[in-house]
Amino acid sequence: MKLGYAVRSLRVVVALAVLVAGTLVASPVAQAASYHQCNNGWYYNVEVVGGAGGGVYVPAYGNGTSLTRNCWLKRTSSTRVRQEVRRLQYGLQTSGQSLYADGIFGDITRKAVVNVQTANRIAVDGVYGPQTGSVIRWCYWYNKKEWCGRWV
């Protein structure tokens, strides 16, 4: 009788451990942890759906030999102006958020990221990453016309 109870208890513990591990692996914060912090706001040019063949600059990570838009940004206590944060703020503005593009990821920028995440029904954590970047409305000017869309 005691052995049967112990086996059932062990099965429950293992099942819960698998469930929790699966949740952590699938969570946006865990996924963002596998990426680098964005460190380049000027040189990553991506095409947007509905664009005119041009592209828009988005936050990116570069290491001198390669560049990727798969990176993350989050609120910091730093007051250093960062171009990658300014690019994010431009995207947040064209996604309907009211904030000044000052290049500092503070409370107002975090709130705008949360608002975009909530409006697009994606995981809400206040951290910019690839999932959030894919739902932001990015815009650029080409041939005297503004072109906007989500990245391809």
N, C-alpha and C positions, 0 to 999 in steps of 0.2 A: 504494500500500500504506500509506504513512504517513498519507495523507489519510483513508482508511477507518478506521484506528485512532483518529485524532483525533476523527472524527465519532462513533464508538462511545463513546469516553471522554467526550465532551461530553454525549451522551445519558444516560450513567450519572450524571454530575454533576448534570444538570438533574433527573433522576428523584429522586435523593437530596434535592436541595434542595426539591422539591415535597413529598416525604414528610415531611421535617423541618418545613417550614412548616405543613403540615396538622396535625401533631402539636402544634405550639405553639399553633395557633389553637384546637384542641379540648381542650387541657389545662385542668383546673380553675383552676390558678394564672393562666393567661392569661385565662380567662373572668372570674375574680374581679377582675382588674386593670381590667376595664371598668366595675366598680361602685365606689361610694364606700365608705369605711370606715364601719361602723355607728357612729352617734353618738347613738342614742336608744333607751333600753330600756324606756320606760314607755308610749308612746302608740300603738304599732302593734298592733292587735288583729286576729288572724286566726282564722277558723273552722277547727276541726279535724274530720277525718272521724270519725264516731261521737260527735260532741259533741251537746250539747243545745240548739244554736242560739246558745250564748254564744261566747266566744272567748278566746284566750290571748294574752298579751303576749309578743312575740318581739323579738330585736334588730332594729333598723331604722336607716335613714338618713333624716334629715329636713333640709330646707334652708329651713324657714320657710313654704313654700307647698305643699310636697308631702312625702309620706312613702312609703317603700318598704321591703319586707323583703329586697330584692335588694341586699345589702351584704356586707362581709367583716370578719372580726376575726382577728387572729393574735397570737401571743406577742410581748410587748414587755418591755422592762426596766423599764417604769414601774410604780410601786407605787400609782398613783392608782386609787381605787375608781371603777369605771364601771358604771352601771346596765345598759347593754346587755350587758356581760360577765356580770353577775349573772343576767340573764334567760337567757343561754346556759347558764350553770352549772345553773340550775334545770332546763332541758331535758335537760341531760346526766345529772343526777341521776335524772330520771324515765325515762331511757333505760338505766338500770342502772349508771351510773358512780358511783363513790364519791369524792366531793370536796365540799369546803365552798364554799358560794356566797359568796365574799368580794369578788367584783367585780374581781378582778385576773387577767388572762390571763397566767399564768405556766406553768411546766413541767407542773404537775399538770393544769391545764385543757387544755393542748396534748395531753398524753397521753390524756386522756379523749376529745378530739375524734378523735385517731388511732384509738382503740379503736372508736368509733362508726362511723367511716369503714370500718375493716377489717371489722367485723361486718356491715355493710350492702353490702359489696363495691363500694364506690365508690372513686374515686381517693383515695389516702392522701397528704395533704400537711400535716395538722395545722392547716389554716386553715379557719375557719368561713366558709361562703358559702352561696348558695342551694341548692346540691346537698346539702350537709351538713344544712342546715336542714330540707330536705324529708324526711329520714329520721329526724330526732330525734322522740321521743315527747313531745309538748307536753301539759301538763295544766292544768286550771283547776277551780275549785269553783263549782258552780251548784246552787241548791236543796238545799243540804246534802249534795251528792254530788260526788265527783271524776270529772271527764270527761277522758279522754285520747285522743289520736290524733295522726295526722300532719296537717300543714296542708293545706287544700284548695287 
